[in-house]
Amino acid sequence: MANLSDYSILSFDVYGTLIDWEAGIIAAVQPALDKAGLKYPNQHVLSVYQPLEKEQQAKIPDMAYSKLLATIFPTLSHNLGLPKPSEDECRIFGDSVGYWPAFPDTIDALKRLSKHYKLGVLSNVDKESFSKSNAGSLGGFPFDLVITAQDVGSYKPDLRNFDAMMKRVKNEFNIEPHQILQTAQSQFHDHHPAKKIGLKSVWIERPGAAMGNLEETVYDWKFDTLGDMADALEKEKLRK
């Protein structure tokens, strides 16, 4: 298959691809920084945050994502030179995931892409957090399939998450793996494991993104935004 329009379902990573998780994390840390009178470049905060998240996901793969965020907040605070947060401050940081903003192009692109594909979610968050995001910044978009890390009991890049998605896509829609496009920003969480398991992928690069990057990039198509992907699909269908 050589065309975007040859595929039947998009399996989305959400946070980083549809939702601006970097802006969300920065906004969630900002009150503590302001209170302490500290200022750091966003890239520095994210570089301190990312290994903590990665380590905790590997250490306790069945921990709900909002709880995971709350659990790492004391270490994140310490590493940023902030005072030890209260339990309430940790909880607020964890709950912030449900309120992170969508990228400006996301909802319109989803509506356009849904005219051709079924749209699925394969997200590294918990069910409650995704529900809040979907009801909020994603405008209640009606995805055809939703699978969270909480449903699987592991976090991407674990191949179990992709295997669970492929099985449900086959069982619920009779769609084979070669008709699935993993559509995501993160090379670490999505593109490398997708390649390992034999899935084609679309890299929504989100230029300037800091998290989830790897030196080696693997993908079958690449676009800066999801809106650019929708544009390319529509142009391709006009040529047919």
N, C-alpha and C positions, 0 to 999 in steps of 0.2 A: 504494500500500500504506500503510495507516494504523495497522497493529497490529504489535507486536513479533513476534507469532507468525506473521506473513506471510512472514518471512525464513527462509533455509535454512542459512546459515553465518555464524558470527561470526569476524571477523578481528581477533585481539587484538594490540595492543601489550602487551608483557610487563612491562617495567621502568618502573614508575610506575603501572601498571594492576593487574597481578597480583602483582608484586614491589615492595616498598618500596625503590626505588632511592635515595631521599633518605636514608633511615636507613642503607642500605648504604654510601653514599659517606661519610657522617659517621663511621660506625664505622671505615671504612678510613683516614680521615685522623686519627682520634683518637690513635693511638699516637704519631704525630709531634708532635701538639699537647701531649700529656702529657709527652713527653720534653723539649720546649722550655719547659714551664711556661706555655703560652699557653691562653687561653680565649676563644672567640668564640661569639656566637649561631649556631645552626645555619643560620639564613637567610643570615648573612654568608658562611659557608663555601660554601654552595651558590651564592650570587650571584657569588663569585669563580670557582668551578668551571665553571659553565654556559657562559660565553662561550668558555672554553678548549676545552671539548669540541666546541662548535658550530664553532669555527674550524678545529680539526683534522679534523673530519669533512668539512668542505667542502674543505680543503686536500689531504687524502689519502683520498679516498672508498673506496679498496679496502683500507685498513689494518684489520686485525682489531681488534675493539673492546677486547679485553684489552691488546693492544699499544698501542692509542691511549691508554688510561688510563695505562699505564706511561710513555708518551712525554710526556704533559702534566704528570705529577706533579712534575718539577723546577720548572716554571713556577708550578704551583699552590703548591708549597711556598714559593717565593720571594715570591709575592704575599701569602702569609699570614705572612711574616716568619719562616719556618722555615729551618733549615739545609739545605744542598743534600743531597738524599737519595742514598743509595748505589744502585748498579744493582740490588742485591737488594731494597732497599726499594721501588724503582719496580716491580719485577716483582711483589712481594707486593701492592702497590696495584692493579696491573692484574688480577691473578688473583682479587682479592676479589669481582669481579662474580658469579662462580659460587656465591658463598656468601651473597649478599644475601637478606634474609628475605622470605617471602611475607606479604601482608596477611592478617590473621586470617580474613577471610571468603572468601578466594580458593578454596581447594580444595573446600569444600562448595558454593559457587556454581557452580564448573565442573561438578561432578557433576550438579547440578540442571539447568543449562543444556544439558548434553550429552544430556538426555532429549528435547530438541526440535531442537537445532541440531547440525550438524557444527561442530567448533571448530578454528580455524586460528591459527597464530602468524605475525605479520609483525613481526619484532623487529630493533632496531638493534644487535644484538650479533653475535658470531661463534658458529660452530657448537659449539665446545668449551665456551664459557661457558654457552650455553643448555643444553647437555646436563648440565652440572654443576648448574645451577639446577633443571632438570626432575627430575633424580635426587634432589636435595636438598629444598629448601623447597617445591617443587611436588609432592612426593610421588610422582614417577613418573607423573604424569597422562598418559594416552594421547591426545595431540592427533592430530587427523586429518590435519593439514598443518603443516609447519614450514618457514618461509622466514626466513633471517637476512640481515642486510646483507652478510655475507660471501658468501652465495650469489648475490646480485645484483651486488655490486661497487659499491654506493652506499648512502648512508644516507638514511633519511627526514629531511626532507620531499620528497626527490627522487621525482618521479612514476614513475620507473622501477621503484621497489620495489612500488608499488601495481599497476602494469601487469603485473609478473611474477606477483604474487599472483592477479590476476584471470584471467590466462591459465592458471595451474595449476588454479585452482578450476573453470574451464570444462573443461579437458582431463581432469581426474581425477574430477570429480563431476558434470559437465554442469550446473553451476549458473551462471546468468547474473549479471552485475554487479548488476542490480536486486534480486537476492535476497541480497546480501552486506551485512552490517552491520559497519562498522569500529568496533571497541569499544575505547576508549582514554581515557587521562587527558590526554595532551598536545595542546593546541590547535595548537602549532607543528609537531610531528612528524606528527600524524595527522589532526586534524579539518579544518584548512584545506586540506591537499593532497587529502584524501578528497572534499571539496566540489568542488575544481577538477577532479577526474577523474570526478565524477558519482556518487560512492558516498554512501549514507546512513550516518549515524554515531550512535553512542551515547556520550555523554560520561560517563565514570566520573570525577566531579570530584575525589574524594579531598580534601575540604575541608582547607585548610591547606597543600596542596601548593604549592611555590614554583617548580618547574622546568617548563618547557614551556608556561607561561601566556602569553597574548596579550591585549591590551586588547579586541580584538574576539573574541567567542566565537561559534562556529558549531557546530550540532549538530541532530539530529532528536529525540533523547531525552536526558534528563540524570538521572543518579542519583548519590548520594553514594558508594555502594559497589557492587561487583559483586553482593553479596548482595541489595541493594535491587532491582537489575535482575532477578535470579532471582525475587524475591517478586512483582514486577510482572508478569512473564511468567506465573507460575502463577495469579495472580488473573485475568489476561486469559483464559487458557485455560478457567478455571472458568465464566466468563461466556458462553462460546461454546456 
